[in-house]
């Protein structure tokens, strides 16, 4: 049985630094990518209290909802559509300080105010995305990008 020790500090970086080795211990050695994505989403929601944390996986010509924590979400997102589809199309991390200012934003939840989406790569192609939403503007920055990219490296898709 695994539990995540939550460090109670106002420093986002300190929380990531405490979570990183725990995440690695939790995920490394487990070969099922869905189980690992589910645990990663749960740990991120538990430690940071994000509105929504989860994955969309590339299935044929759509991003299809995968493991997540949070309110009910959009089930399918098209290539290049919204923040998730843009991350899929570009293969680049998308940090959106205010989703109301992102052209074509898909509002799966009206509570979402800012978002970060990171591509999940497999064999040089985007296999899915990690999508995290906050109910506050300006939540995500280079610190989130750095640590979340490192966490994604623990996943074997």
Buried (B, 14 or more C-beta within 10 A) or exposed (E): EEEBEBBEEEEBEEBBEBBBEBBBEBBEEEEEBEEBBBBBBBBBBBBBEBBBBBBBBBEEEBBBBBBBBBEEBBEEBBBEBBBBBBBBBEEEBBBBBEBEEBEEBBEBBEEBBBBBBBBBBBEEEBBBBBBBBBBEEEBBEEEBBEBBEEBBEBBEB
